[in-house]
C-alpha cells in the first residue's frame, strides 16, 4: 500500500479539459457506490474480481475494503486502455501488487481469454457520435455476434462493455455495472435487454434521485445493474436511492435486497415484464387504465431540420442585407432558450429581432436555381461554394436547397431544453426547428386546442414525461416524437380539462 489517500475527481466545467473527459468517458465512482457494487459481486463467495475499466482503481479499493469486512482473500484482475490513468490508481492507495494483473489494452475488441466469477465496472461513457466510423462498424459486428442481431448505431461504447463482460461471466458468476440510463432507454435498448434477460438473471436495479447522484456535476442519469449468470427469474429488486454518501445502500445489497423501506431507499419488487415495458431506469407504473395517451388527442413530429442553421436560419438584418424576398422567408424559432416562458407570441419574436437573434427560416422551394430571383440565386450559389450540398442531411434533398415544410403547430414541446422541458403555446404561428417537437391536435378548433394545452401543462401530465423520455442528469429528460405520443394524460386531468375524445379515433390509439 502507498497510503490511504482517496482522490476526489475535479471536474472542469467547460473547455478542452471537460471535452477530453467526455471523449474518454472517464468519471470516477465514489466509494459508497463502489463498495455496494463490489459487495454484490463478491456475495457468491468469489475469491477473484475483474474490472474491465480499472481507471483510477475505485473498485479495487472497494474490493479490498469489502474483502476485509467479509473475511476473504481476494485476487484482483483488470483491463485498462489508458496506462496514464493507472498512475493515478497508484496515487490513490493501490500497490504495484494490486495492479499486477491489470492488462493494458482494448477490453471490448481484445478481451481476456478466461471467464470470471465477479465482474464490476464503471465503463467509459462514450456516446455513439464520438466514436469513429470504423470502430462503430466493428462494434455493430460484435453486437450481432453476441446478441444475434446488429444493434442500432446509437448504442454507445458502454453498451458493448456490458455485452462483452456478460459473455465473460462464469456460471453463477455476478456482474455489477454502473451505466447511464440510456442503456435502458435508448432506441437500441429493447434488443439489448431482450437478449440479456433471456440469458441472465436480473437481480437488482439501483437508481438515484437527482440530489443523490454519484456524479453530481456530470450530465447523465446513472443506474446500477446487477446480474447473475443463472436461470432468469420473473422478479427483480428495484430501488431509488434518495441520499448520497449513505451506508444504507451497501447494507441493503449485502442483506440480499431485503425490503428495507426508508427515507433513504425506496424499494420495489417488480415483475420483469413490467420493468422492461416501463423501462428499468423508471419508476414502476400502475397497470390499470388510468388515462389516455397523447396519441388519442394529437400527433407529434419533429421540428424542421435545416442541415445548416448558419445558412438557412437568418436574422431580420441578414435577410434584409441579402435582399431575400419575403415569399422565401418564414417566421421561425430555433432555440428553446429563446422562449423563456410558455408561449411564443409576436412580442417574443420582436424581442428576439431586437436582440439580433435569428427569427427567419430561409425556405426555398424545389424550382430550378435559375428560376429564383437574382438575390436568392446568388445566396444559393454562395451555399454551394460553402459545399453545403455535400453535408449528409442536405445531400439527401432534391434539390439540396429545398427546405422541409411543416404546417404550423399550435403547440410546441421543448424536448431539448435540458433544464426546462415544457409545452409551449405557439400563438405567433412560427415554424419550429429541431429544438422543438410539433404537437398537432386532432381537433383543431380553438377551444379544443386550448383544452389540450391546459391538460398537457398540468403537473400530473408533466410528471409522466419521465416514463417516456430518456433521462439525463439533474432530472433533465429528452423525449422523441413517438415516445411523446405515448405520454399518459391522467384520467382526472382529461375530465378537468373537458377534453373530448375525437369521434373517429381508433381503439388501438388509446
N, C-alpha and C positions, 0 to 999 in steps of 0.2 A: 504493500500500500504506500502511496505517496502523500497520504493525508486524507482528511475527510471533507475537503472543500467541495461544495456543490455549486456549480456555476449557475448564474442567472443569465438567461439569454436576453441581451439588449437588442430590441427590435427597432431599427431605423424607421422613421415614419414615412419616408419617401426617398426618392433619389436613386442613384446607382446601387447603393448597398441594399436597399429594400428590393430593388429589381433582381439583384443577384440571389437574394433569398428565395424569391418567387421561382426563379429559374431552377434552383437546386432543390426546392421544396423542403428546406431544412428548418423545421421548427421543433424545438425540444419538448419532450414530455416531462411535466412536473412529477416529482417523486410520489405525491399522494395518489396520482393516477397510475404511474408505472408500477407501484407496489401492488395495487389492486389487480392489475392485469397479470403480473407475474404470479400472484397468489392463485389465480385461476389455473394457469397452465401447469403449475407445479402440484396442483391438487390431485393429480393421478399418480403421485409418488415417483415422478420422473427425477432422474439424477443428472439430466442434461438439459440445457436450454440453448435455443438457437434464435438469434436476432438477425434477420436478413438486411437490416439497415442500421448498423450499430451507432453511427453518428458519434455524439459525444458520450455515449455509454449509459444513458439513463436506465435502460432495462438491465444492464449488467450490474449497476449499483443496486437497483431494486432487488435483483435476484439474490445478491449477497445478503441483503437485509432479511428477505423472506426466508432464505435457507437457514439463517441463524435462528429465526423465530420458530421454524418447524423442525429444526434439528436434523438437517440432512446435508450431505456432501453434494456439491454441485460442480459440474463441468460446463464451461461457457464456450459456445461456438457462435460464429457470426460471419457476416459479409458486409463489406463497405466499399463503395466505389471511389470514395474520396479519401486518400491517405492523409491529407492535411487535417481533416476533422478528427482523426484518431489521436492526433497530438493533444487536442482539447480533451479527449477522453482520459489521457494520462494525467492532465492537469486537474481533472475533476475527481480524482481519487482512485482511479483504476491502475493496477500494476501491469508491468510487462507480461507477467504470468496470466493475468486476467484476459489480456488481449492476444495471447499467443496463438489461439485457434481462430482468429479472425482473418478471413481471406479477402484480399483486395481484388475486386472485380465486379462485373455486372451480374448481380444475382438473378435477374429476370431472364437474361439471354444465355447466361452460363452458370446454371445453378450447381449446388453441391451434388455429389454423386451418391448421397446417402439420405436416409429419412431421419426424422427427429420426433421425439415424444412430446416436446414442448416448444412451441414457436410463438414469439411475441414481437410486435413491431409497431413503429410509427413510420410507415413507408413514406417516401418523398411524395409530396402532393404537387405533382406537375401536371397541369391540365393539358388537354389534347392539343390546343392551339400553340403550345410552347414546344411540342415535340417535332423534330424534323421528319419530313415525309418518309424517308427510308426507314426510320425507326417505327413510325406508325404502321407501316406495311408489315414489318417483322412482328410487331405486337399483335396485329389483327390475325396473322397466321398462327401465332401462339395461342390466341384465344380460341380459334377454330379447332386447333389440335386438342385443347383441354376440354372445351365445353361441347364440341361437335358442331359449332357454327361460329362464323366471324362475328365479333361484337361490333356494335355501332361505333363509327370513328370518333365519337365524342367521349369515349372512355379514356380517362387519364392513366398515367403510369401507375398510380397507386392501386388501380383495379387489377392490373396484371401482377403486381406484387402479391396481392391476395390470392389470385388463382394459382400462381406458381407455388406459393407457400403451402396451400392446401394439398397440392399434389405431393409435397414432401412430408406430409404429416403421417406418422406411423399409425397403425391400427390402435384405436383407443387413445391416440395422442390428442393434445389440446392446443388450440390456437387462439390468441387474443390480438386483435389488430385495432388500433385507433385510427379512424379514417374520416374524411369529410363526408357529410350527409349525402352528397351527390352519388356516393356508392350505392345508395338505396333509392335514390330519387331520379337519377338520370335516365335518358332515353334507353340506354343500354341495360339498365338495372333489371328488368324482367328476365332477360335471357341469362344474366349472371346468377340471379337468385333462384330461378327455376333449376339450374344445374346444381348450385350449392346445396339447396335443401332436398334434392333427390339423393345426394351423395353423402351428405354430412348432417350431423345433428346440431341444430342451432340451439344453444343452451341459454344464452342471455344476450341482451342488448342494453347498453347503457347510454343514455343521452344526458344533456346538460342544459339547465336554464342559462340564459344569456349571462347572468351575473356569476355563474359558476363555471364558465368556460375554462378549460385548461389552457387555452390560447387567447387570452383576453384582448390582445391587440392584433389578432390575425382575423381577416375577413372570411372565416369559414365556420361551419357549424359541425363540431366533432361528434363522432359516435363510436362507441367501442363495441366490437363484435366478438363474441366468444363462441367458438365452435369446437366440436369433438368429432374425430373420425370414428363414428359409431352409427348405429341404425338411427335414422331420423325419427323424431317424435312429433306429436301433434301440438305440443305446447312449448312455450319458452318464457323465460322471465324477462320482463322489460321494466326498466327503472329510469326515472328522471332525477338527476342529482341537482339539488337546489342550492347547494352551498359549496364554494371552493375550499380547498385545503382541509377537507373533512376526513377523519379516520373512519367514519361510518361506512364509506364505500368499500374499503378494504375488508372490514369486518363482515359486511353483507356478502361479499364474494366468498370469503373463507368459510362462511356459515353454510354454503351450498345454496345460496339465493333464497333464504327463508323470507317469508312475508314480513318484512320489517317496515311498517308504515311509520313515517315520522315527518317532521317539518323539513328534514334534510333529504330523505329519499322517498320518492313517490313510486311505489312498487305495483306492478300489474302482472298477472299471469295470463298470457294471451294465447289464443289459438294461432297456429302457424298460418293458416289460410287467411284469417283476418289480418294478420300482421303484414303479409305480403301484398294483400289488396290495398290496405290503407297506406302502407309504407312503413318500413322498420324504424325510420327516424321520427315518425309522427305518433302522436298520442292515439290510443285506440278510440274508435268511434262506435256509437251505438248502431246496431244493425237494423233496428226498426225504421219504418218510413217516418221521417220527421221533417220533411220539406220537399222542395223540388230543386233540381239543378238549374243553373242559369240557362242551359241549352233549351229548356222548356219555354223560356221567355225571350231569348236573344241568341244571335250567332256572333262569333268572335273571329276577327282576323288580325294579323299583324299590321303595323303601320307601313308606310311606303319606304322601301329600301332603295336609296338613290345609287349606291355604289361609290359615290364620290360627293359627299356633302359639301366639300370645299368648292366644288364646281356648280352643283345644282341647287344649293341652298344659299340664297343671297340676302344681303341686307337691302333695304329700300334704296340706300345710296348707291350700292353697286349696280342694282338693276337700272337705276336712272342713268348712271355714267355709261353703262353698256348700251343703253338705248333699247332695252328689251321691251317689246310691246306688251301691254297688259294681258292680251289674249294667251300669252305663254307663261303667265305667272299666276300662282295660286297662293293665297294666304296659308301659311303653314307654321307648325310648331315642331321643334326638334328635340329639345332637352327638357327633361322633367323638372329640372331646377328653374326653368324659365316660367314655370307655373307654380308660384308659391302657395296658392290656395287650392280650392276645389272647383274652380271654374276658369275656363279660357274665355274671356269676354273681349269685346272690341277694345276696351280700355287696356287689357293685358297686352294686346298686340301693339297698341300705340306706345305704351311704356317701353316695350322691347325695341320698337323702332327708334325711340329717342335715346335708348341706351346703346344703339349700334349693333343690336343682335339680329341675326338673320330671321326673317319672317316671311320670305317669299320663296316658293319652290319653282324653279325653272322647269317647266313641264312641256317639252316639245312633243309633237305627235310623230307619226311614222312617215310623213311625207318625205320625198327625196330632199336632200340638203339644198339643192339649187332652187327649190320652191319656197324656201323660207325668206323672210325679209333680210336685207343685207346685214343688219346688226346681229340677227340671230345666226345667220350663216357664218359670219366672222367669229362669233363666240364658239360655235361648234367646231370650227376649224382649229381654234385655239385648244379645244379639248382633245382633238386628235394629235396635235403637237405634243400635248402632255401625255399621250398614249393611254388616255382613259379607256379607250375601246379594247385595250388588252387586259384590263383588270377582270378577274374571274367572274364576278357578278355581271358587270356591264357587258362582257363579251357574249353573254347568253341572250342579250336582247337583239331584236331585229327591227329596225337598225339600232345601233348601240345607244343612241341618244333618246330613244322612245321611252318616256317615263311611265312607270306604273300608274294606274288610275284607281282611285278609291272613291266611292260615294261618301259623302260627308257623314261621319258617325256622330250621333248626338251625345254619346257617352264615350269617354276615353278611360283607359286603365293604365296607370303609370307603373308598369311592371318592372322597369329597370331602375326605379328610384329606390336605392338600397336602404334608405332611412325613412322613407315616407311613401310606402306603397298605398295607393288610393285610387278611387274612382273620381273622375273629373267631368263636369258638365261642359260640353263644347258649344257654348252659346254663340261663339264667334264664327262657327262654321269653318274652322281651319282644317287643312289636311295634316294628319299626324305622320311624323316619320317613325322610325323603328324604335324609338324610346317609349312608344305607347302601343297599346292594343286598341283596336276599334271594336266597340260594342254596338251591334245593330239590333235594336228591339224588333221583335216580330210584329208587335202592334205599334204603329208609327205615329199615332195621334199624340198631341202634346200632353194630354192627361196621362195616357199610358206610359209615355216615356218618363214623365215626372215621377210616377209611382214606382217604376222600376229603379230609377235613380235613387229614390229615397230608401228602397229596400236594400240596394247594394251598399249604400253608405252606412247602414246601421252597424254598430259594433259587433253584433252577433253574426252578421254575414261576414264582415271583415275578418273575424276570428277564424272562420272556416277556411280562409286562404291558406293557412298552414297545412291543411290536409290535401291540397292540390299543387302546392308550389315547391320549388327547390329552395332549401333553407341555407342561409349564409350566417355570418357572424352577427351578434347583437340583435338577433331576431329578424334580420332582413330576409326577404324571400324574393324569388323570381318565378313568375307564372307564365307558361306558354299558352298559346291560344286554345288548343284542345283541352288543356288542363283547366283553364278558366271556365270553359263551358261546363265542366264537372263541378264547379263551385256550388255548394249546397246553400240555398236560401231557406232559412228556418221557417217552419210552418206558421209560427206565430207572427213572424215578420211579414210573410206573404199576406196574412189576414190583416195585419195592422196597416200595411201599405195599400190594401184593397186591390192587390194585383189579380188580374183575371187571366186564367189560362186560355191561350188562343184556341179557337174552336177547331182548327184543323191540325192541332198538334198530335203527333204520333205517340202512342203509349211508350215506345222504346226510348223516347227523348226525356222521359220523366225521371 
